[in-house]
């Protein structure tokens, strides 16, 4: 594996992760948390572990894989920066609602209800196309999608409990995390 592939990996991960490290956290305790969403986080971790094959450094990197990887890193980073900035202090790792929680429908939230999860899928594919055999990437994608569905359903339930019809209308008009209706 060429050295520049490792540089792409490090720069791509840092570009995706920086907005979460730099943002000001809401110090207030969440009014409502649903810990079931942690199963989705667990499955996402498994998915990311699947793209780290033990022999990825032994294979060569084809230009089409590098191009896809770069495109997905750019998309993942763009989404993480814009979504985290739009969500602001409402962002948290656990699925929860703050006392002053707003329903965010601007920025990337106009196109998908959960753009940070979209960015995580793009990040998975960026790493996968850079290093992983395609069958392993397909398996990692399946596991990530299951984990994402868990998180989306839990978070949508929380938002619906708070915002009612307003969220139902938003949910009907904006897809969850893939920017087209399936």
KOLDODREN-807575 format. One record per residue (C-alpha): y, x, z; chain; residue number from 1; residue in one letter. Coordinates in Angstrom, 3 decimals. Each point is the difference from the previous one (the first is absolute). Layout:
% residues N
+----------+----------+----------+-------+-----+------+
|       py |       px |       pz | kette |  nr | rest |
+----------+----------+----------+-------+-----+------+
|        Y |        X |        Z |     A | NUM |    A |
...
+----------+----------+----------+-------+-----+------+
% end
This chain:
% residues 182
+----------+----------+----------+-------+-----+------+
|       py |       px |       pz | kette |  nr | rest |
+----------+----------+----------+-------+-----+------+
|    0.000 |    0.000 |    0.000 |     A |   1 |    X |
|    3.333 |    1.513 |   -1.002 |     A |   2 |    X |
|    2.549 |    0.813 |    2.728 |     A |   3 |    X |
|    2.560 |   -2.398 |   -1.487 |     A |   4 |    X |
|   -2.374 |   -2.894 |    0.748 |     A |   5 |    X |
|    0.278 |    0.802 |    3.695 |     A |   6 |    X |
|    3.778 |    0.178 |   -0.328 |     A |   7 |    X |
|    0.012 |   -3.440 |   -1.658 |     A |   8 |    X |
|   -2.121 |   -1.320 |    2.864 |     A |   9 |    X |
|    2.235 |    1.390 |    2.766 |     A |  10 |    X |
|    3.268 |   -1.002 |   -1.651 |     A |  11 |    X |
|   -1.353 |   -3.442 |   -0.877 |     A |  12 |    X |
|   -1.207 |   -0.711 |    3.543 |     A |  13 |    X |
|    3.235 |    1.248 |    1.548 |     A |  14 |    X |
|    2.131 |   -2.033 |   -2.396 |     A |  15 |    X |
|   -2.001 |   -3.118 |    0.895 |     A |  16 |    X |
|   -0.018 |    0.640 |    3.760 |     A |  17 |    X |
|    3.606 |    1.130 |    0.608 |     A |  18 |    X |
|    1.664 |   -3.421 |    0.186 |     A |  19 |    X |
|   -2.365 |   -1.020 |    2.798 |     A |  20 |    X |
|    0.695 |    3.200 |    1.913 |     A |  21 |    X |
|    3.770 |   -0.280 |   -0.433 |     A |  22 |    X |
|    0.505 |   -3.689 |    0.730 |     A |  23 |    X |
|    1.346 |   -1.220 |    3.304 |     A |  24 |    X |
|   -2.680 |   -1.873 |    1.854 |     A |  25 |    X |
|    0.564 |   -3.253 |    1.791 |     A |  26 |    X |
|   -0.496 |    0.944 |    3.646 |     A |  27 |    X |
|   -0.319 |   -3.626 |    1.079 |     A |  28 |    X |
|   -3.465 |   -1.268 |    0.724 |     A |  29 |    X |
|   -1.344 |   -2.378 |   -2.637 |     A |  30 |    X |
|    0.164 |   -3.646 |    0.929 |     A |  31 |    X |
|   -3.350 |   -0.654 |   -1.648 |     A |  32 |    X |
|   -2.710 |    2.457 |   -1.182 |     A |  33 |    X |
|   -3.275 |   -0.733 |   -1.751 |     A |  34 |    X |
|   -2.346 |    2.918 |    0.577 |     A |  35 |    X |
|   -2.556 |   -1.293 |   -2.529 |     A |  36 |    X |
|    2.042 |    1.801 |   -2.637 |     A |  37 |    X |
|   -1.237 |    3.298 |    1.433 |     A |  38 |    X |
|   -3.272 |   -0.616 |   -1.856 |     A |  39 |    X |
|    2.024 |    0.262 |   -3.199 |     A |  40 |    X |
|    1.465 |    3.317 |    1.154 |     A |  41 |    X |
|   -3.513 |    1.239 |    0.823 |     A |  42 |    X |
|   -1.254 |   -0.915 |   -3.484 |     A |  43 |    X |
|    3.043 |    1.678 |   -1.594 |     A |  44 |    X |
|   -0.869 |    3.188 |    1.880 |     A |  45 |    X |
|   -3.573 |   -0.215 |   -1.278 |     A |  46 |    X |
|    1.304 |   -0.505 |   -3.551 |     A |  47 |    X |
|    2.201 |    3.080 |    0.249 |     A |  48 |    X |
|   -2.890 |    2.019 |    1.403 |     A |  49 |    X |
|   -2.109 |   -0.985 |   -3.027 |     A |  50 |    X |
|    2.433 |    1.639 |   -2.433 |     A |  51 |    X |
|   -0.407 |    3.320 |    1.818 |     A |  52 |    X |
|   -3.277 |    1.075 |   -1.562 |     A |  53 |    X |
|   -1.489 |    3.196 |    1.379 |     A |  54 |    X |
|   -0.042 |    1.723 |   -3.424 |     A |  55 |    X |
|    3.311 |   -1.061 |   -1.536 |     A |  56 |    X |
|    1.203 |    3.613 |   -0.137 |     A |  57 |    X |
|   -2.862 |    0.945 |   -2.339 |     A |  58 |    X |
|    1.050 |   -2.154 |   -2.919 |     A |  59 |    X |
|    2.710 |    0.444 |   -2.553 |     A |  60 |    X |
|    2.958 |   -2.326 |   -0.291 |     A |  61 |    X |
|    0.398 |   -1.765 |   -3.337 |     A |  62 |    X |
|    3.507 |   -0.760 |   -1.285 |     A |  63 |    X |
|   -0.536 |   -3.798 |   -0.001 |     A |  64 |    X |
|   -1.032 |    0.062 |    3.660 |     A |  65 |    X |
|    3.011 |    2.114 |    0.954 |     A |  66 |    X |
|    2.320 |   -2.363 |   -1.899 |     A |  67 |    X |
|   -1.439 |   -3.088 |    1.713 |     A |  68 |    X |
|    0.156 |    1.717 |    3.369 |     A |  69 |    X |
|    3.664 |    0.927 |   -0.469 |     A |  70 |    X |
|    0.852 |   -3.531 |   -1.158 |     A |  71 |    X |
|   -1.717 |   -1.560 |    3.030 |     A |  72 |    X |
|    1.644 |    2.487 |    2.409 |     A |  73 |    X |
|    3.414 |   -0.874 |   -1.443 |     A |  74 |    X |
|   -0.679 |   -3.730 |    0.226 |     A |  75 |    X |
|   -1.419 |    0.288 |    3.536 |     A |  76 |    X |
|    2.996 |    2.027 |    1.190 |     A |  77 |    X |
|    2.524 |   -2.302 |   -1.661 |     A |  78 |    X |
|   -1.587 |   -3.010 |    1.664 |     A |  79 |    X |
|   -0.267 |    1.631 |    3.419 |     A |  80 |    X |
|    3.674 |    1.018 |   -0.049 |     A |  81 |    X |
|    1.371 |   -3.314 |   -1.267 |     A |  82 |    X |
|   -2.324 |   -2.223 |    2.053 |     A |  83 |    X |
|    0.542 |    1.868 |    3.260 |     A |  84 |    X |
|    3.771 |   -0.016 |   -0.521 |     A |  85 |    X |
|   -0.005 |   -3.731 |   -0.778 |     A |  86 |    X |
|   -2.301 |   -0.858 |    2.918 |     A |  87 |    X |
|    1.948 |    2.207 |    2.378 |     A |  88 |    X |
|   -0.676 |   -0.267 |    3.693 |     A |  89 |    X |
|   -2.511 |   -2.795 |   -0.520 |     A |  90 |    X |
|   -2.624 |    2.479 |   -1.197 |     A |  91 |    X |
|   -2.834 |    0.721 |    2.417 |     A |  92 |    X |
|   -3.558 |    1.247 |   -0.301 |     A |  93 |    X |
|   -1.480 |   -2.990 |    1.805 |     A |  94 |    X |
|    0.340 |   -3.408 |   -1.617 |     A |  95 |    X |
|    2.642 |   -1.626 |    2.142 |     A |  96 |    X |
|    3.189 |   -1.988 |    0.225 |     A |  97 |    X |
|    3.161 |    1.087 |    1.750 |     A |  98 |    X |
|    2.166 |   -2.465 |    1.882 |     A |  99 |    X |
|    2.693 |    0.414 |   -2.678 |     A | 100 |    X |
|   -2.416 |    0.157 |   -2.955 |     A | 101 |    X |
|    1.408 |   -0.958 |   -3.398 |     A | 102 |    X |
|   -1.936 |   -1.009 |   -3.094 |     A | 103 |    X |
|    0.758 |    2.787 |   -2.477 |     A | 104 |    X |
|    0.010 |   -1.133 |   -3.631 |     A | 105 |    X |
|    2.327 |    2.550 |   -1.607 |     A | 106 |    X |
|   -0.554 |    3.445 |   -1.508 |     A | 107 |    X |
|   -3.654 |    0.604 |   -0.894 |     A | 108 |    X |
|   -0.866 |   -3.089 |    2.069 |     A | 109 |    X |
|    1.239 |   -2.045 |   -2.985 |     A | 110 |    X |
|   -3.028 |    1.193 |   -1.981 |     A | 111 |    X |
|   -2.737 |    0.231 |    2.646 |     A | 112 |    X |
|   -0.119 |   -1.232 |    3.593 |     A | 113 |    X |
|   -1.537 |    3.255 |    1.264 |     A | 114 |    X |
|    1.395 |    2.915 |   -2.061 |     A | 115 |    X |
|   -1.006 |    2.595 |    2.600 |     A | 116 |    X |
|   -3.635 |   -0.984 |   -0.577 |     A | 117 |    X |
|    0.624 |    0.266 |   -3.735 |     A | 118 |    X |
|    1.341 |    3.499 |    0.625 |     A | 119 |    X |
|   -3.108 |    0.879 |    2.019 |     A | 120 |    X |
|   -2.244 |   -1.074 |   -2.881 |     A | 121 |    X |
|    2.086 |    2.099 |   -2.377 |     A | 122 |    X |
|   -0.301 |    2.937 |    2.404 |     A | 123 |    X |
|   -3.779 |   -0.441 |    0.120 |     A | 124 |    X |
|   -0.157 |   -0.003 |   -3.798 |     A | 125 |    X |
|    2.341 |    3.011 |   -0.227 |     A | 126 |    X |
|   -2.297 |    2.054 |    2.214 |     A | 127 |    X |
|   -3.090 |   -1.468 |   -1.634 |     A | 128 |    X |
|    1.016 |    0.843 |   -3.544 |     A | 129 |    X |
|    0.969 |    3.479 |    1.121 |     A | 130 |    X |
|   -3.280 |    0.861 |    1.750 |     A | 131 |    X |
|   -2.667 |   -2.688 |    0.073 |     A | 132 |    X |
|   -2.861 |   -0.939 |   -2.253 |     A | 133 |    X |
|    0.629 |   -3.442 |   -1.472 |     A | 134 |    X |
|   -2.948 |   -1.785 |    1.695 |     A | 135 |    X |
|    1.268 |    1.213 |    3.400 |     A | 136 |    X |
|    3.511 |   -1.112 |   -0.901 |     A | 137 |    X |
|   -1.324 |   -3.439 |   -0.958 |     A | 138 |    X |
|   -1.815 |   -0.255 |    3.354 |     A | 139 |    X |
|    3.094 |    1.173 |    1.881 |     A | 140 |    X |
|    2.083 |   -2.595 |   -1.871 |     A | 141 |    X |
|   -2.413 |   -2.773 |    0.954 |     A | 142 |    X |
|    0.086 |    1.005 |    3.684 |     A | 143 |    X |
|    3.796 |    0.292 |   -0.104 |     A | 144 |    X |
|    0.325 |   -3.443 |   -1.587 |     A | 145 |    X |
|   -2.172 |   -1.552 |    2.709 |     A | 146 |    X |
|    2.101 |    1.690 |    2.689 |     A | 147 |    X |
|    3.214 |   -1.049 |   -1.698 |     A | 148 |    X |
|   -1.177 |   -3.605 |   -0.256 |     A | 149 |    X |
|   -0.672 |   -0.029 |    3.748 |     A | 150 |    X |
|    3.493 |    1.304 |    0.765 |     A | 151 |    X |
|    1.700 |   -2.313 |   -2.495 |     A | 152 |    X |
|   -1.744 |   -3.111 |    1.338 |     A | 153 |    X |
|    0.819 |    0.881 |    3.609 |     A | 154 |    X |
|    3.638 |    0.811 |   -0.770 |     A | 155 |    X |
|    0.407 |   -3.054 |   -2.213 |     A | 156 |    X |
|   -1.352 |   -2.131 |    2.854 |     A | 157 |    X |
|    2.544 |    1.472 |    2.391 |     A | 158 |    X |
|    2.857 |   -0.531 |   -2.443 |     A | 159 |    X |
|   -1.111 |   -3.542 |   -0.746 |     A | 160 |    X |
|   -0.122 |   -0.789 |    3.727 |     A | 161 |    X |
|    3.609 |    1.181 |    0.339 |     A | 162 |    X |
|    1.621 |   -1.143 |   -3.250 |     A | 163 |    X |
|   -2.126 |   -3.003 |   -1.015 |     A | 164 |    X |
|    1.001 |   -1.594 |   -3.303 |     A | 165 |    X |
|    2.396 |    2.826 |   -0.849 |     A | 166 |    X |
|   -2.907 |    2.460 |    0.052 |     A | 167 |    X |
|   -2.349 |   -2.422 |   -1.780 |     A | 168 |    X |
|    2.507 |   -0.272 |   -2.869 |     A | 169 |    X |
|    0.388 |    3.791 |   -0.085 |     A | 170 |    X |
|   -3.783 |    0.463 |    0.043 |     A | 171 |    X |
|   -0.423 |   -2.441 |   -2.894 |     A | 172 |    X |
|    2.575 |    1.767 |   -2.142 |     A | 173 |    X |
|   -0.678 |    3.695 |    0.809 |     A | 174 |    X |
|   -3.422 |    1.697 |   -0.222 |     A | 175 |    X |
|   -1.408 |    1.828 |    3.028 |     A | 176 |    X |
|   -0.185 |    3.673 |   -0.984 |     A | 177 |    X |
|   -1.004 |    0.123 |   -3.658 |     A | 178 |    X |
|    3.065 |   -0.858 |   -2.076 |     A | 179 |    X |
|   -1.611 |   -2.708 |   -2.076 |     A | 180 |    X |
|   -1.848 |   -3.173 |    0.778 |     A | 181 |    X |
|   -3.769 |    0.270 |   -0.236 |     A | 182 |    X |
+----------+----------+----------+-------+-----+------+
% end
